[in-house]
Each structure stands twice: as structure tokens, then as C-alpha cells.
Amino acid sequence: MGGRNFRGRVVQFEFNGTWPKKKNWALDNLQFRNEWVFILDADEVLPPPAEAEFAKAITGAGDIAGYWINRRFMFMGRWLRHAYYPNWNLRLFRHAFGRYEKLTDAPTNSGDNEVHEHVLLNGHTAKLNVEIDHYAFPSIDVFVEKHNRYSNWEARVAADTLLDSSSKKIGSRTVDRRRKLKTLSRHLPFRPLLRFLYVYVWQKGFLDGAEGYYFARLHGFYEFLSVAKTRELLKARERRIDRAMK
């Protein structure tokens, strides 16, 4: 409805349960009027200065093919200034040169939207100054519901061991470092505790007060779900192999 009010074109996407998801499908199938696209999720808000900065960035892009933009996570009514900050995402780019990475062929039961997948861009990048306000978790209930689905994705990708396959193509040392830490963490014990400590201590979530503590604890729970579901998938695979060999 909002798209129609602003003379936008609403396009229906039918998800087949695996791939492509909606953003990649749009990049492959829609006829864009302009060379550049900016991808904004429904729970994200841009400040007014973004318009002028985007115009300046595109006009003076030269050989730059895309721009990273930082996000500010809003949680329990406040901006978390340390936990999950900074959080860089490649959102403004020349659509002919960018596609979202594919990390698994299997159904993940995590929705039809690219959440953890990053844009693989063929070209140079730079960073924007303006930041997105990210209202991903308006309540604890929403956080738990979303991360129950996200942990399905995490478990499937972990079980398929495809995470390393594209991390070096993303073009961001920050994202690459997060990917390497995630891969390393899969071989460590006490992963839920380590995830909590990563958010609360390493990212200085303790400076965000009670909200930072709850945010870190919830991410520890998210890690526990991912670990448990990965084990469930691997055990189910072992049982299928055993049955096939009998």
C-alpha cells in the first residue's frame, strides 16, 4: 500500500521454499529505471540527510560499485551504542554488479528474505556517513520468534559447512572477521556462553546497561538454539545414512 501511495510499483514474489529469496529474485527479474539500488528492510528507517548523501555518493562514485552503511540497533526503547555496533551492510550498489550470496541449497524454514546473507559485489566499495535506525526487535517476544527462525538457517548452513565458501568474496574485513570467528566458534565448547561474552564483554554491551545485558543473554540463547538444531540435523543425517547402508 505504501509503495502505491508513493508511486512505487508493487511486485508479488512467490517463494519456493529454498532459493532464490526475494532480494536476489528482485535483482535478477525487475526492470530498474536507474543504475543504482538501495535496499531497505521494513524494520529500518533512514534519516532525512540520507537523500543528499546518497545523491552525492552516486554522482561522485567513479569506479566505486557500492557503499556500506552502518546500522544502529534499537532494543527495549533505546539505541544500543556498543552491542552490535558498528554493524556495516552493503546496501547502496550498482545492481548489475551485486547479488546476495547463496549459502545452502536446502530448505531452512527461516523465511523468504535474505537476513544473514551478504551482497557479493564485483567492484570497489566505500562507506557512507549516514546510519540506519534498525527497529528489528520491538519486543522480547518478537526477538524470540525471529531468532527461532534464524537458528533454523544457522543450523542448516552449519550442517552443510558452506559458510567459508563465500566469505572471502564479500569485500569487507569486518564481515570476513565475523565469519572467521563464527567458523572457529563451531569447534569450541560452551558456545552459548561465548556468544554472551562476545556481545556483553568484547563488544562492551555492559556499557548499554540492563538492555545490553538482556540483549547479550538473548543472543546466548540464540546460539544455544543454533547448536542444538545443528546437532539434531547431523544426527538425523547419520540415521538416514545408517538406514541406507543396511
Stockholm file with secondary structure:
# STOCKHOLM 1.0

chainA/1-246         MGGRNFRGRVVQFEFNGTWPKKKNWALDNLQFRNEWVFILDADEVLPPPAEAEFAKAITGAGDIAGYWINRRFMFMGRWLRHAYYPNWNLRLFRHAFGRYEKLTDAPTNSGDNEVHEHVLLNGHTAKLNVEIDHYAFPSIDVFVEKHNRYSNWEARVAADTLLDSSSKKIGSRTVDRRRKLKTLSRHLPFRPLLRFLYVYVWQKGFLDGAEGYYFARLHGFYEFLSVAKTRELLKARERRIDRAMK
#=GR chainA/1-246 SS CHHHHTTCCCCCCCCCSSSCCHHHHHHHHCCCSSSEEECCCTTEECCTTHHHHHHHHHHTCTTEEEEEEEEEEEETTEECSSTTCSCEEEEEEEGGGEEECCCCSSCCSSCSSCSSCCEEESSEEEEEEEEEEEEEESSHHHHHHHHHHHHHHHHHHHHHTCTHHHHTTSCCHHHHHHHHHHHHHTTSSCHHHHHHHIIIIITCGGGGHHHHHHHHHHHHHHHHHHHHHHHHHHHHHHHHHHHHHC
#=GC SS_cons         CHHHHTTCCCCCCCCCSSSCCHHHHHHHHCCCSSSEEECCCTTEECCTTHHHHHHHHHHTCTTEEEEEEEEEEEETTEECSSTTCSCEEEEEEEGGGEEECCCCSSCCSSCSSCSSCCEEESSEEEEEEEEEEEEEESSHHHHHHHHHHHHHHHHHHHHHTCTHHHHTTSCCHHHHHHHHHHHHHTTSSCHHHHHHHIIIIITCGGGGHHHHHHHHHHHHHHHHHHHHHHHHHHHHHHHHHHHHHC
//
